[in-house]
Amino acid sequence: MKKFNMKDGFKSKVRQQIERLNNCSYRVIEREVTEKRIAWFRENYHDTDGPNFWLPRRAYELLLLEYMGLSEEELPIVVETKAEIAWLSINKCPTLEACEALGLDTRQVCRAVYEKSTQAFLSQLDPQLRFLRSYEEIRPHTNHCKEMIVWVDFEEMMAIAV
């Protein structure tokens, strides 16, 4: 019996991502990812803790640590307040590897495939959460992807607008 090798598992994920990017439109991949993320959220998240006073932190934990299975070491936090959390993604990324193998721009692929699905996931937790990614700080153009989750106070925004 062959023992599971994390390196082989990652290579397999890269191959799968290359196949998806070669055979599906970004819209199809985005829809599949969105459906998968929302299904996971509905199955696994049960608000038993009462109000979440650090909602961006909780969203970070749910999406990145619990759903994606990444570690805090792979996602060093650079800013954290009650309304915002920002981190640098330095984890091994199958999408990055697949884009490099196919000569695709990660800025285009990540925007088209993962923006809406990430936002849909966060909106399940709170519709006022927003996912943001710096496309000036995205791999392979830098050694990390800078991403953040912010909580937008719509009432305050409306008051300012009025």
C-alpha positions, 0 to 999 in steps of 0.5 A: 500500500502506497503511503500518502505523500503531501508532495504528491497530493500537491502535484495532483492538485496542480494537475487537476487545476491545469486540467480545469483551466484548460477545459472549462471557462472561468465562469464555470469554474467560478460557479463550481467553486462558489457552490462548493464553498457555500455547501461547505459553509452551510454544512459546517458553520453553526453560530453557537458562539453568539455575536461575533465581535471580531467578525473579519477574524472569524471569517479568516479562520473559517475560510482559510484555516477551516475550509481551505486547511491552511495554517497561520504560518502560511498566512501571516497577518499584517493588519488586524482591527475589529473591522479588518484583517489583512494577511500575506498568502505565502502558502503553496498554491495549485492555481499559481503553479497551474497558471505558471505552467499554462502561461496565464496571468494570476491576476486575471485567473484569480479575479475571474475564478475566486473573487465572487466565490470568496465573496459568496462564502463571506456573505453567508457569514455576514453580508457586510463582509468584503474580500479584497485582494491587492493585484499589485501584490500577487504572486508571481509578481511578488513573493506573496498575495496580499489579501484582506477581509473588511467589515463595511458599516453600511449605515455609516456609509449611508450617513456619510453619503447623505 
